Amino acid sequence: MKALIPSEVIEQRIFLIRGEKVMIDRDLAELYEVQTKVLNQSVKRNIDRFPDRFMFKLSKQERDELVTLCDRFRTLKHSTSFPFAFTELGVAMLSSVLKSKRAIQVNIQIMKTFVYLRRMFTENKELSLRLEELEKKYDKQFKIVFDILNQLFSPEAPPKRSMGFFVKEKVVKYNTKKKRT
């Protein structure tokens, strides 16, 4: 069965805020094909189902960072409201609040994506630990190999190149006025 929404689309809508993987109310509303207002009203009517570990309201600084990161949030830039961020548990709880067939199907796909991301993080962590153990054991013999593997697992951003023209010599001004004789 083909997924309703590709996992890649959902992955792009998961952010790390306050040390939690979260999804923003606007993105969830778009995926569920409801207005953000409707989603938030449903949540407020059932607020007992959403303790702090399930959702929280973004601070001004968090909202501003989100606007800076993603163009799709630019309408929030001058807004007086702050969006809600739903943790994995909060997204799961949304399925009991939003009861449409689409909401249920989308919720299943979102949960699968969260599980996939958690598994990827765990596997990479285990792989990094194994690599460190091997590095300690065979440090001198395979230093080059470990250096390359370390670069592959934690690539650094390439240095930014400066753009434009740079004059290395002193600029000399010429007098453009003609001398009268």
C-alpha positions as CSV (number, residue, x, y, z in Angstrom):
1,M,0.0,0.0,0.0
2,K,1.4,3.4,-1.0
3,A,1.9,5.9,1.9
4,L,-0.6,8.7,2.0
5,I,2.2,11.2,2.7
6,P,5.8,10.4,1.9
7,S,8.0,10.0,5.0
8,E,10.4,12.6,3.5
9,V,7.7,15.2,3.6
10,I,7.0,14.5,7.3
11,E,10.7,14.3,8.2
12,Q,11.1,17.9,6.9
13,R,8.4,19.0,9.3
14,I,9.9,17.6,12.4
15,F,12.0,20.1,14.4
16,L,14.2,19.7,17.5
17,I,13.0,22.3,20.0
18,R,13.8,22.2,23.7
19,G,15.5,18.9,23.2
20,E,12.3,17.3,21.8
21,K,11.4,16.2,18.3
22,V,8.2,18.2,17.6
23,M,5.8,19.2,14.8
24,I,4.3,22.6,14.6
25,D,0.5,23.1,14.6
26,R,0.4,24.7,11.2
27,D,2.3,21.8,9.6
28,L,0.0,19.2,11.3
29,A,-3.1,21.1,10.2
30,E,-1.8,21.1,6.6
31,L,-1.1,17.4,6.7
32,Y,-4.6,16.7,8.2
33,E,-6.2,19.1,5.7
34,V,-7.8,21.2,8.4
35,Q,-7.3,24.8,9.3
36,T,-4.8,25.5,12.1
37,K,-7.6,27.3,14.0
38,V,-9.8,24.1,13.9
39,L,-6.9,21.9,15.1
40,N,-6.1,24.2,18.0
41,Q,-9.8,24.5,18.9
42,S,-10.0,20.7,19.1
43,V,-6.9,20.6,21.3
44,K,-8.2,23.4,23.6
45,R,-11.6,21.6,24.0
46,N,-9.6,18.5,25.1
47,I,-6.7,20.2,26.9
48,D,-6.7,17.5,29.7
49,R,-5.3,15.1,27.1
50,F,-2.3,17.4,26.3
51,P,0.0,17.8,29.3
52,D,3.3,19.7,29.0
53,R,5.1,16.5,27.7
54,F,2.7,16.3,24.8
55,M,2.7,19.9,23.6
56,F,3.9,23.4,24.5
57,K,3.6,26.9,23.1
58,L,6.7,28.3,21.5
59,S,8.4,31.3,23.0
60,K,9.0,34.5,21.0
61,Q,12.7,33.5,20.4
62,E,11.7,30.0,19.3
63,R,9.1,31.4,16.9
64,D,11.6,33.8,15.5
65,E,14.2,31.1,14.9
66,L,11.5,29.0,13.2
67,V,10.6,31.9,10.9
68,T,14.3,32.3,10.1
69,L,14.7,28.6,9.3
70,C,11.6,28.0,7.2
71,D,10.0,30.3,4.6
72,R,6.6,28.6,5.1
73,F,6.4,30.2,8.5
74,R,7.1,33.8,7.3
75,T,3.5,34.8,8.1
76,L,4.3,34.2,11.8
77,K,7.0,36.9,11.7
78,H,4.7,39.8,12.7
79,S,2.0,37.6,14.3
80,T,1.0,38.2,18.0
81,S,0.2,34.5,18.4
82,F,2.7,31.8,19.1
83,P,2.3,28.3,17.6
84,F,2.0,25.1,19.5
85,A,4.6,22.4,19.2
86,F,3.5,18.8,19.5
87,T,5.8,16.1,20.7
88,E,5.5,12.5,19.4
89,L,3.1,11.8,22.3
90,G,1.1,14.8,21.4
91,V,0.8,13.8,17.8
92,A,-0.4,10.4,18.9
93,M,-3.0,12.0,21.2
94,L,-4.2,14.1,18.2
95,S,-5.7,10.9,16.7
96,S,-8.2,10.8,19.6
97,V,-9.2,14.4,19.1
98,L,-9.3,14.5,15.3
99,K,-11.5,11.7,14.1
100,S,-11.6,12.0,10.3
101,K,-10.3,9.1,8.2
102,R,-7.6,11.3,6.8
103,A,-6.5,12.3,10.3
104,I,-6.2,8.6,11.3
105,Q,-4.2,7.7,8.2
106,V,-1.9,10.7,8.4
107,N,-1.4,10.0,12.1
108,I,-0.3,6.5,11.4
109,Q,2.2,7.7,8.8
110,I,3.6,10.4,11.2
111,M,4.1,7.8,13.9
112,K,6.0,5.5,11.5
113,T,8.2,8.4,10.7
114,F,9.0,9.2,14.3
115,V,9.8,5.5,14.9
116,Y,12.1,5.5,11.8
117,L,13.9,8.6,13.0
118,R,14.4,7.1,16.5
119,R,15.8,3.9,15.0
120,M,18.2,5.8,12.8
121,F,19.5,7.8,15.7
122,T,19.9,4.7,17.8
123,E,21.7,2.8,15.1
124,N,24.1,5.7,14.3
125,K,24.8,6.1,18.0
126,E,25.7,2.4,18.3
127,L,27.8,2.6,15.2
128,S,29.7,5.6,16.6
129,L,30.4,3.8,19.8
130,R,31.7,0.7,18.0
131,L,33.9,2.9,15.8
132,E,35.4,4.6,18.9
133,E,36.2,1.2,20.4
134,L,38.0,0.1,17.3
135,E,39.8,3.4,17.0
136,K,41.2,2.9,20.5
137,K,42.2,-0.7,19.8
138,Y,43.9,-0.1,16.4
139,D,44.7,3.6,16.6
140,K,48.2,3.8,15.1
141,Q,47.7,1.1,12.4
142,F,44.5,2.4,10.9
143,K,44.7,6.1,11.7
144,I,44.0,7.2,8.1
145,V,41.0,4.9,7.8
146,F,39.5,6.1,11.1
147,D,40.1,9.7,10.0
148,I,38.2,9.2,6.8
149,L,35.4,7.3,8.6
150,N,35.1,10.1,11.2
151,Q,34.8,12.6,8.4
152,L,32.1,10.5,6.8
153,F,30.0,10.3,10.0
154,S,30.5,13.9,11.1
155,P,31.1,16.0,8.0
156,E,32.0,19.5,8.7
157,A,30.7,22.3,6.5
158,P,33.2,23.3,3.9
159,P,34.7,26.7,4.5
160,K,32.8,29.5,2.8
161,R,34.5,31.2,0.0
162,S,34.4,34.9,-0.2
163,M,32.6,36.4,-3.2
164,G,33.4,39.5,-5.1
165,F,36.5,41.3,-6.2
166,F,39.4,42.0,-3.9
167,V,42.0,44.6,-4.7
168,K,45.4,43.6,-3.3
169,E,47.3,46.7,-4.6
170,K,46.9,50.3,-3.5
171,V,44.5,52.2,-5.6
172,V,45.9,55.3,-7.2
173,K,43.6,58.2,-8.1
174,Y,44.3,60.2,-11.2
175,N,43.6,63.8,-11.6
176,T,41.2,64.1,-14.5
177,K,41.4,67.9,-14.8
178,K,43.6,69.2,-17.5
179,K,46.3,71.6,-16.6
180,R,46.2,75.0,-18.3
181,T,49.4,76.3,-19.7
